[in-house]
Amino acid sequence: FMGEGKNKLPVPRMKGKPVVLVTACTTPWPLNLLLGESRGALRAVRHILKYGGCRIVGTVVFPGSKEREVPEKLLACAKRLGGKIG
């Protein structure tokens, strides 16, 4: 993921690779945004992937996953983003 350059500085090895971030949390919809459940995890992973040189194509967030099935609209969004990868 990360390598070392001539000056002992980190060098990204995943330069330009497309990535889709997918997260699901059991916290219901308005609370996952207010409490930072999804946003905090996405921010941390996005930060790490950018250091590695990855290109983030998009994100898919599914709040309230404990109580319901994945909606068709969310599946269509995930398929569309998956098509952008390769």
N, C-alpha and C positions, 0 to 999 in steps of 0.2 A: 504494500500500500504506500509506504513512504520509504525512500532510500536515503543514502548519504552521499553528498556531493564531495568534490575535491577539498572544499574548505570546511568539512565536517558539518555543513548546513543541511537541513532536510530538503529533499527533492521529491516532488510528487511523481508517482509512478503510474497513476491512473488518469493521466492527462486526457481530457475530453471524453471519457467514458460516460454514456448516459445512465442516469439513475432515477428511479421512481421510489419515493418514500411512501410506505403504507403503514398506518397505525390504527389500532383499535383499542378503545378503552371502555371500561364498564360504567364510567361516570356518564350520566345523562347529558343531553345536548347543551343547555346553557351553562351548566356548571363546569363542563370540561374546558370551556373557553375562559371562564372567570377564574377558575382555580389553576389554570395552566397545565392541566393533565396532558393534553395532546400537544399544545404549543411548546411546552418545555422540552418534551422528548424530541420533537421535530427540530427545534432550534439547536439542540446539542448534536444530533446526528448530522444535520446540515452543516454545522461548523466543522466537524471532523471530515466529512466528505469533500468539502471545498478545499481543505488543506491537502487532501490526496489528489486533487485535480479533477474530480468528477464534475460532470455537468448535470445539474438537477433539472429533470424534465418537468416534474410535477409532484404533487402530494395527494394522497387519498386518506381521509380521516373518517373513521366510523365510530362515533360516540354512542354510548348506550348499547354496546354489543351483548351485554349479559341477558337483556330482556327481549331481543328481537332478532330476526333474520336479516341478512344483508339485503338491502333494497336493490331492485333492478337498476335504478338510476346510478347507484354507486358502482355496481358491476360494470355498467356501460362506460363509466368514467375510467375505471381501472383498465378495461380492455383498450380504450382509446389511447391511454398513456402507454400501455404495453406495446401498442403498435408503433409508437414514436421511438421506442428503444431499438427495435431491430427488425 
